[in-house]
Amino acid sequence: GFKVLEKSGKPLTTENLINALEQINGLDLGIGPIITFGPSRHQASNRVWGTVLDKEARYKELDME
């Protein structure tokens, strides 16, 4: 969202941030379903995953058992 907003050259406002986030389509974080947002879709998923960032700043799923 922030990278999209940065590239657009628009100032950081609530409206511009929402518009940028709504452009995210097919984002794969590597830990669950592909994430897509839109004007009527603001919830990425109905699931929650425990995650951490590894040394390369990649998401890794936590074993919570």
N, C-alpha and C positions, 0 to 999 in steps of 0.2 A: 504494500500500500504506500509506504513512504517513498520507495524508489520510483513508483509510478508518478507520485505527486511531485517529486524532485525533478523528474524528466519533463514534466508538463510545464515547469517554470511558474506554476501558480503558487500563491502564498499559502502557508499552512493555516487553514481555517477549518472549522468543523464541517462545513458543507463540502469543501474541496477534498478533505480527507475521506468523507463518506463516499463521494463520487469516485475517488481513486480506488478505495477498497471494493466498491461494487464492480470494478473492472477485472478483479481477480477471477480467472477462469482456468480450471484444470491444474491447480497447484497441488503438487505431490510432495508432502513433507516426509514421505518414506515410512510412516508409522500407522497409516490407516487409509481411509478412503480418500480419493481425489477431492480437493476442496474447490468449490465454486461459489461465488457470491453474486448478487444482483440486486436491483431495486426492491424486489419482493423476497429476497433470500439473504438474510443477514446472519443466519446460524450455519456455521460450517459443518457441524456434525452433531448427532445426538449422543455420541460417546465421549468418554474422557480417557486419556492415556497419561500415565505418569511418564514424564520424559526428563532427560537431562541433555545438555550440550556436551559433546566430547571435545577433545583438544583441537580438533579441526572445525569446531563450531557447527557440527552436524547433530541433528536430533537423534537420540538413542532412546528406545523404550526402556523404562525401568521395570525390572522384575519385581512385582509387588506381592508376590506370594511368599 
